[in-house]
Amino acid sequence: MLPVPVRRDPAPLAVRLPVARPRPAAGHAPVPAPAPGSGDTVPDADAQALAQQQRAFDQLMLLRAEQQREANVIRDMMTEQLKRDEEVLKKFIEMI
């Protein structure tokens, strides 16, 4: 099985959600909404960070799938070798 490489990409960024604004109490003026573009989130940056996380996840899953395939092949080879060893041992015992 191949060793998992050390992670070189930056840690995943948390998805930033807009901050919930409290509702004004009855009789008070409403809290003004932030102007477009000056909000707490940057949609393009969030989308890029999410896409980067998805690519990193996909690469990790491809690596794990390849490692599992290799482990399956090695296990199958080991099983076949054990069967052959048993046959040889049985034939040796028959010779005695």
C-alpha positions in Angstrom: 0.0 0.0 0.0 1.3 3.4 -0.9 1.9 5.9 1.9 -0.4 8.9 1.9 1.7 12.0 0.9 2.0 14.9 3.3 -0.6 17.5 2.7 0.9 20.6 1.0 -2.3 22.6 0.2 -3.6 25.0 2.8 -6.1 23.9 5.3 -9.7 24.0 4.0 -11.5 27.3 4.5 -14.7 27.4 6.4 -17.7 28.4 4.3 -18.6 31.9 5.3 -22.2 32.6 5.7 -23.7 36.1 6.1 -24.2 37.2 9.6 -27.8 37.1 10.7 -29.1 40.6 11.5 -31.4 40.9 14.6 -35.0 42.0 13.9 -35.8 45.4 15.3 -38.2 45.6 18.2 -41.6 47.0 17.7 -41.5 50.8 17.3 -37.8 50.9 16.5 -36.2 51.7 13.2 -35.0 48.6 11.2 -31.3 47.9 11.0 -30.1 49.0 7.6 -28.9 46.2 5.3 -25.3 46.2 4.3 -24.5 47.7 0.9 -23.9 45.2 -1.9 -20.2 44.4 -2.2 -19.5 45.5 1.4 -21.1 42.4 3.0 -19.4 39.8 5.2 -19.0 37.4 2.4 -17.2 37.4 -1.0 -19.2 35.0 -3.2 -16.4 34.5 -5.7 -13.8 33.7 -3.0 -16.2 31.3 -1.3 -17.0 29.6 -4.5 -13.3 29.3 -5.3 -12.5 27.9 -1.8 -15.4 25.4 -2.1 -14.2 24.3 -5.6 -10.7 23.9 -4.2 -12.0 21.8 -1.3 -14.0 19.7 -3.8 -10.9 19.1 -5.9 -8.8 18.2 -2.9 -11.5 15.7 -1.7 -11.8 14.2 -5.2 -8.0 13.7 -5.4 -8.0 12.1 -1.9 -10.8 9.8 -2.9 -8.9 8.8 -6.1 -5.8 8.1 -4.1 -7.7 6.0 -1.6 -9.5 4.1 -4.3 -6.1 3.3 -5.9 -4.7 2.1 -2.6 -7.7 -0.1 -2.0 -7.3 -1.7 -5.4 -3.7 -2.4 -4.7 -4.5 -3.9 -1.3 -7.2 -6.1 -3.0 -4.7 -7.4 -5.6 -2.1 -8.1 -2.9 -4.7 -9.9 -0.7 -5.8 -12.0 -3.7 -2.2 -12.9 -4.5 -1.6 -13.9 -0.9 -4.7 -16.1 -0.9 -3.6 -17.9 -4.1 -0.1 -18.4 -2.7 -1.6 -19.9 0.5 -3.7 -22.3 -1.5 -0.6 -23.4 -3.4 1.4 -23.8 -0.2 -1.4 -26.0 1.2 -1.4 -28.2 -1.9 2.4 -28.6 -1.8 2.2 -29.5 1.9 -0.6 -32.1 1.2 1.5 -33.6 -1.5 4.5 -33.7 0.7 2.5 -35.4 3.5 1.2 -38.0 0.9 4.8 -38.9 0.0 5.6 -39.8 3.6 
